[in-house]
Amino acid sequence: MRSTTADGPGAEYLERARAFLPELAAAAPEIERQRELPEAIVAAMVERGFFRMLLPRSIGGAELLPAPYVRVVEEIAKGDGSAAWCLNQGAGCSMTAAYLDPAVAKEVFGGPRGILAWGPGPGKARIVEGGYRVTATWSFASGSHNASWLGCHVPIYDEDGKQLLHPDSSPVIRTPIFPKSCAEMTDIWHVIGLRGTGSDKYSVTDLFVPEGYVAARDGDDTRREDGLLYRFSSLQLYASGFAGVAMGIARSALDAFVELARDKVPFRGKSALRDNNVVQSQAAQAEARLRAARAFLYQSLEEITAEVERLGRLTLEQRMVIRLASTFAIHQSLSVVDMAYHAAGSTAIFEENPFERRFRDVHTVSQQLQGRQEHFETVGQHLLGLDPDTLAWL
């Protein structure tokens, strides 16, 4: 099997990410102020091929496997959480290329700025001659400021207005893709963390989308690419990738605290923070939490990838493990950042110091779908032999 470690195909991208960190970290205050990634940062990420890491090789992508891909996202998050979030969102969206006609996939993703963004929200698509008429409003479109295309996931209705259902009565969902210029954008992203993602709202009304630009994603019968990566769905890459964002934020916060603790003498204290027994214990436990979460996630991804290559498919058990490892990593990262923030004392509240933004960012990561506590319930139900309440986010 092809290596899934940092010594394999992802090594070059990981080195690019490490080399990019100083430039990205220097831009972090501007990213925060602008509430979007500055053009220079996006151009640098495009030039380094970061948005093409999950694209098929057939259209010039890297087609990285999950573990090496997540390592790159984690590395980018050490420099800026918003940049890493936009990267993972855009790369996850790009997996749609595996379900499109090759000519359409090349048109959408083949250019130098082939970035697709989308977000959740209510809407519908009605079948018409040659395609669909789409009306909907969506939010949380991370990276939409930098995207050239937008998409959405909508239930399908026939020509007579009747909703299409699968045999199990679940709705038929499709993903129309259209140029960003077709949508009306609304600035709603006034938030406490991940401010630079520009996760705004967008809407279309009775927009005609040709049939070739409407994908049936994440189904074996609609997949056009045979690569091992596409045996995984975008859901697994979103889950593990956003865990990578959280872990990168946590690592940078913990490293910053270790540096601070060497020299900071607390108010009315007599020795540096690092000489405090409580701080020593907290730092050690934080390091253990982060390393344990990383080991669980990466070992799981590598072992599951090897099994998927052997069996040709992803099992429910494997999907549960990815969900558990990803959610666990997000919450352990949250704990690590909280420790660093509180132990840093008043130093942590100032914008010029490397704590308060990471504190806000990781708490925002934990509030998103991938960090929901309910995921532990779903996995726990499965482990205990019960039928999970939902499998929709696996």
C-alpha positions as CSV (number, residue, x, y, z in Angstrom):
1,M,0.0,0.0,0.0
2,R,1.1,3.6,-0.6
3,S,2.5,5.2,2.5
4,T,0.0,7.3,4.4
5,T,2.6,8.8,6.7
6,A,4.3,12.2,6.5
7,D,7.2,10.3,4.7
8,G,4.8,9.4,1.9
9,P,3.2,11.5,-0.9
10,G,2.2,14.2,1.6
11,A,5.7,15.0,2.7
12,E,6.2,17.7,0.0
13,Y,3.0,19.5,1.0
14,L,3.9,19.3,4.7
15,E,7.2,20.9,4.0
16,R,5.5,23.6,2.0
17,A,3.2,24.3,4.9
18,R,6.1,24.5,7.3
19,A,7.9,27.0,5.1
20,F,4.6,29.0,4.7
21,L,4.0,29.4,8.5
22,P,6.1,32.6,9.1
23,E,4.3,34.4,6.3
24,L,0.9,33.1,7.5
25,A,1.5,33.9,11.2
26,A,2.6,37.5,10.2
27,A,-0.7,37.9,8.3
28,A,-2.9,36.6,11.2
29,P,-3.8,40.1,12.6
30,E,-4.8,41.3,9.1
31,I,-6.9,38.1,8.6
32,E,-8.7,38.9,11.9
33,R,-9.3,42.6,10.9
34,Q,-10.5,41.9,7.4
35,R,-12.7,38.9,8.4
36,E,-11.4,37.1,5.4
37,L,-8.1,35.7,4.0
38,P,-6.2,38.6,2.3
39,E,-5.6,38.1,-1.4
40,A,-1.8,37.7,-0.9
41,I,-2.4,34.7,1.5
42,V,-5.0,33.1,-0.8
43,A,-2.6,33.5,-3.8
44,A,0.2,31.9,-1.7
45,M,-2.0,29.0,-0.8
46,V,-3.1,28.5,-4.4
47,E,0.5,28.7,-5.6
48,R,1.6,26.0,-3.1
49,G,-1.3,23.7,-4.3
50,F,-3.0,23.5,-0.9
51,F,-6.5,23.7,-2.3
52,R,-5.7,20.9,-4.7
53,M,-4.7,18.3,-2.2
54,L,-7.9,16.3,-2.4
55,L,-8.5,16.8,-6.1
56,P,-8.1,13.9,-8.5
57,R,-4.8,13.5,-10.3
58,S,-6.8,13.4,-13.5
59,I,-7.3,17.1,-13.3
60,G,-4.0,18.1,-11.7
61,G,-4.7,17.4,-8.1
62,A,-2.6,15.7,-5.5
63,E,-5.2,13.1,-4.4
64,L,-3.6,12.9,-0.9
65,L,-4.8,10.2,1.4
66,P,-6.5,11.2,4.7
67,A,-3.6,11.1,7.2
68,P,-1.0,13.1,5.2
69,Y,-3.7,15.6,4.2
70,V,-4.8,16.2,7.8
71,R,-1.2,16.7,8.8
72,V,-0.9,19.6,6.3
73,V,-4.1,21.2,7.7
74,E,-2.8,20.8,11.2
75,E,0.4,22.5,10.3
76,I,-1.4,25.5,8.6
77,A,-3.6,25.9,11.7
78,K,-0.4,26.5,13.8
79,G,-0.1,29.7,11.8
80,D,-3.7,30.7,11.6
81,G,-6.9,28.8,12.4
82,S,-9.1,30.7,9.9
83,A,-6.7,29.8,7.0
84,A,-6.7,26.2,8.0
85,W,-10.5,26.1,8.3
86,C,-10.9,27.6,4.8
87,L,-8.4,25.2,3.4
88,N,-10.2,22.1,4.9
89,Q,-13.6,23.4,3.8
90,G,-12.4,24.1,0.2
91,A,-10.5,20.9,-0.1
92,G,-13.5,18.9,1.2
93,C,-15.7,20.7,-1.4
94,S,-13.2,19.8,-4.1
95,M,-13.9,16.1,-3.6
96,T,-17.1,16.7,-5.6
97,A,-14.8,16.5,-8.7
98,A,-14.9,12.8,-8.3
99,Y,-18.6,12.8,-9.0
100,L,-18.8,15.2,-11.9
101,D,-18.3,14.7,-15.6
102,P,-14.5,15.1,-16.2
103,A,-15.0,18.1,-18.5
104,V,-17.2,19.9,-15.9
105,A,-14.7,19.0,-13.1
106,K,-11.9,20.4,-15.1
107,E,-13.9,23.6,-15.8
108,V,-14.7,24.1,-12.1
109,F,-11.5,23.0,-10.5
110,G,-8.9,23.0,-13.3
111,G,-8.1,26.7,-13.3
112,P,-5.7,28.4,-11.0
113,R,-8.5,29.7,-8.8
114,G,-10.8,26.6,-8.9
115,I,-12.1,27.0,-5.3
116,L,-15.6,25.8,-4.4
117,A,-17.4,26.9,-1.2
118,W,-20.8,26.0,0.3
119,G,-22.8,25.9,3.5
120,P,-25.9,24.5,5.0
121,G,-29.4,25.9,4.7
122,P,-33.0,25.4,3.4
123,G,-33.7,25.2,-0.3
124,K,-35.0,23.0,-3.2
125,A,-34.2,22.1,-6.7
126,R,-36.9,21.4,-9.3
127,I,-36.3,19.2,-12.3
128,V,-36.7,21.1,-15.6
129,E,-35.6,20.4,-19.2
130,G,-31.8,20.2,-19.3
131,G,-31.2,20.7,-15.6
132,Y,-32.7,22.1,-12.4
133,R,-34.2,25.3,-11.1
134,V,-32.7,26.1,-7.7
135,T,-34.0,28.4,-5.0
136,A,-32.4,28.5,-1.6
137,T,-30.5,30.5,1.0
138,W,-27.5,29.1,2.8
139,S,-25.1,30.3,5.5
140,F,-21.7,29.3,7.0
141,A,-20.1,29.4,3.5
142,S,-16.5,29.3,4.8
143,G,-14.0,30.6,2.2
144,S,-16.7,32.1,0.1
145,H,-14.8,35.3,-0.2
146,N,-12.0,33.5,-1.9
147,A,-14.1,31.0,-4.0
148,S,-14.9,31.2,-7.7
149,W,-17.8,28.7,-7.5
150,L,-20.5,28.0,-4.9
151,G,-22.6,24.9,-4.3
152,C,-25.4,23.7,-2.1
153,H,-27.0,20.4,-1.0
154,V,-30.8,20.5,-1.7
155,P,-33.7,18.1,-1.9
156,I,-35.0,17.3,-5.4
157,Y,-38.5,17.8,-6.7
158,D,-39.9,16.6,-10.0
159,E,-41.6,18.7,-12.7
160,D,-44.9,18.5,-10.9
161,G,-43.5,19.7,-7.6
162,K,-43.4,16.3,-5.9
163,Q,-40.4,15.6,-3.7
164,L,-38.3,12.6,-4.7
165,L,-37.6,10.0,-2.1
166,H,-35.3,7.0,-1.8
167,P,-36.9,3.6,-1.2
168,D,-36.3,4.1,2.6
169,S,-38.3,7.4,2.4
170,S,-35.2,9.6,2.9
171,P,-35.0,12.6,0.5
172,V,-33.0,12.5,-2.7
173,I,-30.3,15.1,-2.2
174,R,-28.2,16.6,-5.0
175,T,-25.4,19.3,-5.1
176,P,-25.8,22.0,-7.7
177,I,-22.6,24.0,-8.5
178,F,-22.7,27.4,-10.1
179,P,-20.4,30.5,-10.5
180,K,-20.2,32.7,-7.5
181,S,-21.4,35.6,-9.6
182,C,-24.9,34.0,-9.8
183,A,-25.5,34.3,-6.0
184,E,-26.4,37.2,-3.8
185,M,-24.0,37.4,-0.9
186,T,-24.9,38.8,2.6
187,D,-22.3,39.8,5.2
188,I,-23.4,38.0,8.4
189,W,-20.0,36.8,9.7
190,H,-19.6,38.9,12.9
191,V,-18.4,36.3,15.4
192,I,-16.0,35.7,18.2
193,G,-13.7,33.2,16.6
194,L,-12.5,32.0,13.1
195,R,-13.3,35.5,12.0
196,G,-11.1,35.2,8.9
197,T,-13.2,32.5,7.3
198,G,-15.7,34.9,5.9
199,S,-18.4,32.3,6.4
200,D,-21.2,34.5,5.0
201,K,-24.7,33.8,3.7
202,Y,-25.6,33.5,0.0
203,S,-28.8,32.9,-1.9
204,V,-30.2,32.1,-5.4
205,T,-33.7,32.4,-6.7
206,D,-35.0,30.2,-9.6
207,L,-31.4,29.7,-10.8
208,F,-31.1,27.3,-13.7
209,V,-28.2,24.9,-13.2
210,P,-27.5,22.5,-16.1
211,E,-27.7,18.9,-15.3
212,G,-24.0,18.3,-15.7
213,Y,-23.2,20.7,-12.9
214,V,-25.4,18.9,-10.4
215,A,-23.6,16.1,-8.5
216,A,-24.8,13.0,-6.7
217,R,-22.1,13.0,-4.1
218,D,-20.6,10.2,-2.0
219,G,-22.3,7.3,-3.7
220,D,-20.4,4.3,-5.1
221,D,-22.8,4.2,-8.1
222,T,-22.1,7.9,-9.0
223,R,-18.4,8.0,-8.4
224,R,-16.3,8.6,-11.5
225,E,-12.8,8.3,-9.9
226,D,-11.3,5.0,-8.7
227,G,-8.6,6.4,-6.4
228,L,-8.4,5.1,-2.8
229,L,-9.1,8.6,-1.5
230,Y,-12.6,8.5,-3.0
231,R,-13.6,5.4,-1.0
232,F,-13.9,8.0,1.8
233,S,-16.6,10.6,1.7
234,S,-16.1,14.3,2.2
235,L,-17.7,13.8,5.6
236,Q,-14.8,11.8,6.9
237,L,-12.3,14.4,5.5
238,Y,-14.3,17.2,7.0
239,A,-14.4,15.5,10.4
240,S,-10.7,14.6,10.5
241,G,-9.6,17.8,8.8
242,F,-11.4,20.1,11.3
243,A,-9.9,18.0,14.1
244,G,-6.5,18.9,12.5
245,V,-7.5,22.6,12.7
246,A,-8.2,22.2,16.4
247,M,-5.0,20.3,17.0
248,G,-2.9,22.8,15.2
249,I,-4.4,25.6,17.3
250,A,-3.8,23.7,20.4
251,R,-0.2,22.9,19.6
252,S,0.6,26.6,18.9
253,A,-1.1,27.7,22.1
254,L,0.7,25.1,24.2
255,D,4.1,25.9,22.7
256,A,3.5,29.6,23.3
257,F,2.6,28.9,26.9
258,V,5.8,26.9,27.4
259,E,7.8,29.8,26.1
260,L,6.0,32.3,28.3
261,A,6.4,30.1,31.4
262,R,10.1,30.3,31.2
263,D,10.3,34.0,31.9
264,K,7.0,35.2,33.3
265,V,6.9,35.9,37.0
266,P,3.2,36.3,38.1
267,F,2.2,39.5,40.0
268,R,3.4,39.3,43.5
269,G,5.1,36.0,42.7
270,K,8.8,35.2,43.5
271,S,9.6,32.7,40.7
272,A,8.8,32.0,37.1
273,L,5.6,30.2,36.1
274,R,7.6,27.1,35.1
275,D,8.7,26.7,38.7
276,N,5.1,26.3,39.9
277,N,4.3,22.7,40.7
278,V,0.7,23.1,39.5
279,V,1.8,24.6,36.2
280,Q,4.2,21.8,35.7
281,S,1.5,19.2,36.2
282,Q,-0.9,21.0,34.0
283,A,1.6,21.4,31.2
284,A,2.5,17.7,31.3
285,Q,-1.2,16.6,31.2
286,A,-1.9,19.0,28.3
287,E,1.0,17.6,26.4
288,A,-0.3,14.0,27.0
289,R,-3.8,14.9,26.0
290,L,-2.7,16.5,22.7
291,R,-0.3,13.7,21.9
292,A,-2.9,11.0,22.7
293,A,-5.5,12.7,20.5
294,R,-3.1,13.0,17.6
295,A,-2.0,9.4,17.9
296,F,-5.5,8.1,18.0
297,L,-6.6,10.1,15.0
298,Y,-3.6,9.5,12.8
299,Q,-3.2,5.8,13.7
300,S,-6.9,5.3,13.0
301,L,-6.7,7.0,9.6
302,E,-3.7,5.1,8.6
303,E,-5.1,1.7,9.7
304,I,-8.5,2.4,8.2
305,T,-6.9,3.5,4.9
306,A,-5.0,0.2,4.7
307,E,-8.2,-1.7,5.3
308,V,-10.2,0.3,2.8
309,E,-7.5,-0.4,0.2
310,R,-7.8,-4.1,0.9
311,L,-11.6,-4.3,1.1
312,G,-12.5,-1.6,-1.4
313,R,-15.0,0.1,0.9
314,L,-15.4,1.9,4.2
315,T,-17.4,0.0,6.9
316,L,-19.8,1.5,9.4
317,E,-17.3,0.5,12.2
318,Q,-14.6,2.5,10.5
319,R,-16.8,5.5,10.0
320,M,-17.6,5.3,13.7
321,V,-13.9,5.3,14.6
322,I,-13.1,8.3,12.4
323,R,-16.0,10.2,14.0
324,L,-14.9,9.2,17.5
325,A,-11.2,10.1,16.9
326,S,-12.1,13.4,15.3
327,T,-14.5,14.5,17.9
328,F,-12.2,13.4,20.7
329,A,-9.3,15.4,19.1
330,I,-11.4,18.5,18.9
331,H,-12.4,18.4,22.6
332,Q,-8.9,17.5,23.8
333,S,-7.5,20.4,21.9
334,L,-10.1,22.6,23.5
335,S,-9.0,21.5,26.9
336,V,-5.3,22.1,26.0
337,V,-6.0,25.7,24.8
338,D,-8.1,26.4,27.9
339,M,-5.3,25.3,30.1
340,A,-2.7,27.5,28.3
341,Y,-5.1,30.5,28.3
342,H,-5.9,30.3,32.0
343,A,-2.4,29.5,33.2
344,A,-1.0,32.4,31.2
345,G,-3.0,34.8,33.4
346,S,-3.6,38.4,32.4
347,T,-1.1,38.0,29.6
348,A,-3.6,35.9,27.7
349,I,-6.2,38.7,27.4
350,F,-4.1,41.0,25.2
351,E,-4.5,40.9,21.5
352,E,-0.8,41.1,20.8
353,N,-0.1,37.9,22.7
354,P,-0.6,34.5,21.2
355,F,-3.5,33.2,23.4
356,E,-6.8,35.1,23.1
357,R,-7.3,34.6,19.4
358,R,-6.5,30.9,19.6
359,F,-8.8,30.6,22.6
360,R,-11.6,32.2,20.6
361,D,-10.8,30.2,17.5
362,V,-10.7,26.7,19.1
363,H,-14.0,27.4,21.0
364,T,-15.6,28.3,17.7
365,V,-14.2,25.1,16.2
366,S,-15.9,23.1,19.0
367,Q,-19.2,24.8,18.4
368,Q,-19.4,23.7,14.8
369,L,-21.0,20.5,13.6
370,Q,-17.9,18.4,13.7
371,G,-17.3,19.2,17.4
372,R,-20.8,18.3,18.7
373,Q,-20.9,16.3,21.9
374,E,-23.8,14.3,20.4
375,H,-21.2,12.5,18.3
376,F,-20.0,10.7,21.4
377,E,-23.6,9.5,22.0
378,T,-23.8,8.2,18.5
379,V,-20.6,6.2,18.8
380,G,-21.5,5.1,22.3
381,Q,-24.8,3.7,21.1
382,H,-23.0,1.8,18.4
383,L,-20.4,0.4,20.9
384,L,-23.2,-0.7,23.2
385,G,-25.0,-2.6,20.5
386,L,-27.8,-0.1,20.1
387,D,-29.1,1.4,16.8
388,P,-27.7,5.0,16.7
389,D,-30.2,7.8,16.7
390,T,-28.6,9.2,13.5
391,L,-26.0,8.1,11.0
392,A,-26.4,11.2,8.8
393,W,-23.0,12.7,9.9
394,L,-20.9,9.6,9.6
